[in-house]
Amino acid sequence: MKKFLIPFFTLLSVCGNSLLSAQTETPPQIEKFIQELEVQKNELQGGAIAIFYKGQVVYKSTFGKQNGNSGKITSSTLFPLASVSKVVSATSIALMVDKGLLNFNEKFKVPCLKNPVSLSNILSHTTGYQFSGNAEVEQGMSRAKLLNTIQKQQPKGKPGQFYRYSNTMFSLVEEALNAKDLSLSIAIEKLSADLNTQGLQVLPIPMNVEVAYPHSKTTVDGVETMTPLPFPPYYPKTVPASAGVFASLDSMIELFKLCFGYRPDLISQKTLDVMFTPIKSNDDCFKWNLGKPVDKKNIESLYALGWRILSPKKDPAKKLIFHSGYINGIGSFIGFIPSAEIGIIFLSNQRTPIPVKSGIKFWGKFLR
């Protein structure tokens, strides 16, 4: 007998922070996972979660506080996305590619690089450079000095052949866009306009917009407390395309629908297929201590254009398309399982691996 979640979610709705589309029938794995989430999210300072089934939001929850004990988090509260910013940046570019304004494979002569590179090279971390730049960014280095530092580096391989995940090198989409008299701000504004949302932002953030500030859990005299952290100081200023986008849950829901084929009126499946075609394999995810089902023996880790892919070697059709974000005081995750038409968004304003571990665990429930 097929299960319906109406009684369970009616109760949650009464509690004030979760909802289910009353007509949506969902797999039992989702019901169990949501019950687990309802317990686990109590560990967090705050967050926002959405779960999708066949393009419909079947669970939506916002909880906790924006800054210390003040400011209730809502579905319009902006969260710093950390590395999930790459998803937004790549999607904004894909939308302009679809409209004929850009070409993924056109070569650009970026002043700080030795060889011409394409947007495809930049978005897939295959510019040929090994330079990460995280230490320089976190020390407060300006973007001008960061670009000068890149100029002093020597490439380790030709563009398209050498992979190295790098916030700094990914952020060069800004320079590539500048060559077309465009900018990241313009790209995201165009994306926002098409999605009819104001919930995608890069600096400067308007004063009247509510933002979920980062937090860190500390222990003082054996007592755990949640400490607010300053507004993210460096990544949004220096490398906004890779780790400096802010987004609300509502805007990420609309982005999700666009990316995964539920808005054919806005973008073609052909362009989406290009964005999700793996460019290079890597071992990034195997370093994160995620546990099952992320096993190097059974799973292949890949990178496409602004998106990661985990693909079971024996059953590639059950792949997970995703990205996670994790910097001081922030955790984020977005993922989609095409074979099951299941997806999740998890934003948190606390330094925690819970969003990425929850996203991977969610995927694991549909691999059995």
N, C-alpha and C positions, 0 to 999 in steps of 0.2 A: 504493500500500500504506500502510495506517495504521501510524503509529509508536507504539511503546511505550517508556517511559522507564525500565523496570525495571533494565537493566544500569547505566545512568548513575547512577541514584539509589541502587542497591545500593552502588556505590563510595562515594558521598557519605555514605551511612549508616555505612559502615565508618569514615569519617573522623570521625564522631561528632556532627555538628551539623545534619544535614539528613535529611528523610524524604519518602517518597512513598507514598500509598496504593497498594498493589501492584496493585489491581484497576482503578485509574483510568486510562483512556485519555485522553490530552491532546493538544491541537493542537500542531503542530511549532513554532509561534511561542513557545509557553511554554518548550519545551525550550531553544531558542536563547537566550531571555531569561534563563533561570536560569543557563545557562553563563556569560553576561555578568555576572550578579550575583555568581557565585562568585568572579570575579576582582575586581570592583569593591569588594566589601565588605571586602577586605583593606586598603583605604585608610582605614577608619574605626576609631575608638576602640572602638566596639562597637555592637551593634544586634540587632534581632529582625525577621524577615521571614516572612510567610506569603503563599502564592499559592493562589487558589481556582479550581476549575473545576466548574461545576454544583453548587455548594454544598459541595463536598468540598475539604479541604486537600490539595493535591497537592505542596506544597513548604513546608517549615517549617525555619527556620534561626535559631539564636541564636549569637552570637559576640562575642568581645572581653571587656573588663573593665568593671566597674561604676564604679570610682573609681581613676584612675591605673593601677597594675599589680595592683590587688587586686580580688577578688570576681568570679567568673565570672558572666557574664550567662546567665540561663536563661529559659525561657518564663514563669516566674512573677515575674521581676524587674519592678518597677514603673518605667515611664518617664514623665517629665513629657511631656504631650502637646502643650503649647503650644496653638495654635489648633484642633487636632483635638479639644480639650476641647469645642468647640461641638457636635460630632457627638454626644458622650456626653450633654451637657446636653439637646440637642434630642430625642434618642431617649428619655431618661428622662421627659421631658414628654409625648412622643407616647404612651408606654406608659400614662401616667395619663389622657390624653385617651381612649384606647381603652377604658379601664375606667370612663369616665364621671366621673372625679374632677376633670377640668379640661376647658376648652373653648378651642380655639385662638383663637376670635374674640370671646370675652368681653372687654369693655373694663375696664381697671383704672385707677384714679386713683393713679398713682405720685407720691408727694409732690414729687419733684424735677423733674417734667415739667409743662409748661404744659397739655398736652392728654391726655385719656385714651388709653391704648394697649392693644392686645391682645397676647397671647403671640405671635401671628403677626407683628405689627409688630416686636416685640423680636427674635425669632428670625431675621427676614429683614433686619435692619438698616434697617428703614424706620420708625423712630420719628419721623422728621421732623427730626432733629438732625444737624449736621455735625461735632459734637465727637468727636474721637478719644480723647483722654485718655491716650494712650500715654506722652507725655512726663511727665505728672503721676504715672502709675503707676511709671515707671522711676526717678523721683526719690524714691520711697518714700512718696508721699502716702497717708494713711490712707483707708479706704473712706468714713468719715464726711465727711472733707474733700472727697473726690472727688465725692460726691453733692451736697455744697454747691456745688461748682464747676459741676456740671451745672445746678443750679437757677438759676445766673446766666446761662446760655446762652439764646439765643433760637432757636426752631425755624426752619428754613429752608423748611419745607413741612408739609403736613398728614400725619399718620400714614398710612402705606401708599403715599404718593406720592413721597417723597424717599428715595433710597438713599444710605447712607454706611457703609461697613464700619467698625465700631468695637468694639473689645474692651470699652470702658467701657459703651456703650449696650446691647450684648448682655448684659452682666452684670446688667442690671436684671431679668432673669428672677427673680433672688433676691427683689426687692421685690414682683414680681407673685405669686410663690409665697407670700410672707409674708402677702399679703392673703387667702390661703386657708388660713392657719394651717399652711402647709407651708414647706419650705426646700429648697435645692439638695441638702443632705446627705440629707434624707429621700427626695428623688426618686431620687438615685443609689443609696441603700440599697435602695429598692424594685426598681430595675432590677437591681442585683446579686443580690438574692434570687431574682428570676425567672430570671436567667441562671445561678444556682447558682455564683457566682464571688465570690471575695474580692479580685479583682484590679482593682477600680475604686475609687479612693479620692480624697477631697479632704482638705485639712489638717484636723486633725493626722494625719500618717502614723504608725501604730503603730511603736514602736521596733524590734520584731523583724522588720519587713518590709524586704526588700532593695530598694534603689533605685539606678537607673543615674544617676549624677551627670553634669551637663553638662561638656563639654570644649571647648577651643578649640585649634586648631593654631597654633603660633607658630614663628618662625624665629629662632634665636640663633646668630650667627657662621656663618651658612650652613647650620646643622643644624636640621631640622624636629623639633619636639617637641610632644607632646600635653599640654596643661596642664589639670589639673582645675579646675573652677570651683566656687564655692560653691553650695550647695543653692539652687534658684531662689528669690530673695528676695522678689519683689514681686507678680508676677502671681498666683501661687496664693493669696496672702493677700488681695489687693485685688479681683481680678476672677476668682474661681475658675470661674465658669460658662463664661467665654470662653477662659481660658488657664491654668487651674489644676488640671485633673484629671490624676491619675496612673493609668496602666493597664499591665497586663502583656500580653504577646502573647496568652496563653491567653484572657484576658478580652476582648480585642479581636476574637479569632476568634469568640467567642460573640456579641458585639455585631454583628459583620458578618452572621452568620447571621440574627439577629433583624431587622436593618434591610432585608435584601434578599430577604425572603420565604421563608426556609428554616425559620422557626419560626412557622407559622400557629397553633400551639397557644398562643402567647403574645401575638400582636398581629395585627390584621386587615389585609388588603391595602388596605382602604379608608383606614385611618389612615396607612399607609405612603405611599399615593398622594398624600395631602394633604401629608405631610412633604416629598415630592420634587417637588411642583408648583412650577415657577419663579414667583417673585414679581416680581423686577426684573432687568433686564439691567444690566450694568456693564462697565467696562473693566479691572477689577482684574488679571486674569490676563495681560493684554497688557503689563503693566508689569514682569513678572518675568523677562524674557529667557529664556524656556523653549525658544525655537526651534520647529521643526516638531514636531507639526502645529498648534500654537497660533498661528494666523495670523488677524489681525482681519478679513481679507477673506473668510475661509472658515469661521470658527468664531464662534459666539455664546457669550458668557460670561454666565451667569445665576446668581442666588442664590435658593435655596428656603428651607426652614426649618432652618437650621443646616448646610446642605449647599450646595456649589457644583456647578454643572453646566456642562460644555463640550459644545456641541451643533453638529455640522457643519451648515452652512446647507443643503447639498444633500442630506444624508442624516441628518436628526435622530434616526433610530432608532439610530444608532451613537454615541449620547451617552455621556459619562463623568460619573458621579455621584461626587463626591470631596470631600475637604478636605485641606489641607496645614497644617502647623504649623512655625513657624520663629522661635525666639527665641534669645538668646545661649546657645550650647552645646547646642541641641536642634534636631533635624529630624524631622518625622513626616509620614506620608501614609497615607490610606486611600482606596481607589477601587474602583468597580464599573462594568463595562460590561454593561448588561442584555442587549443583543442577542447577546452571546457567552457570557453567564453566566461571565464572567471577573472576578476581583478580586484586589486586593493590599493588604497592610498592610506598612508599612515604618517602623520606629521606630529612631531613632539617638540616642545620647547624645553628639553632637558637632555643633558649628555647621557645617552643610554643606547645600548645596542638593541633594545626591544623592538623598534620598528623594523629593522632589517631581519632580525631573527623571526619575528612574527610573519613577515612576508615570505620568507623561505619556508617556514613551517606550513603556512597556508598552501604553498605550492606542493609541498610533500604530501598533503592529504589527497591530492588528485593524481599522484603517481602510482598509487597502489592498484 
